[in-house]
């Protein structure tokens, strides 16, 4: 995350300047996560590295920003109670019981392939079948 902390009660012009600085840093971002520090230094923004964190552990509006990102992508500039922010997602790992294992995926693909072969075989038999009437 690139952030510029704001003092409570700051006027709208100060917020706009902070948003502009964050926007400049976001636009200067190259190479995804590798360029975050350099881009943040351009506009004197602070870099916060959350490390590995679960979506549930992020507060709003950080969670909604992070969920909409793909790997290496930066969010739009957004405000919170504490300042102006840009989130950058370095990596995403899906975990949980609903994610199939490699073996389950292989089994599913094998079953699909077997079903396809069976359908083709039955189709070919129907085409070659001769109808004999007495």
Helices and strands as residue ranges (DSSP letters): E 2-5, H 12-28, G 32-35, H 36-42, E 46-47, G 55-57, H 62-67, E 78-79, E 83-86, H 102-128
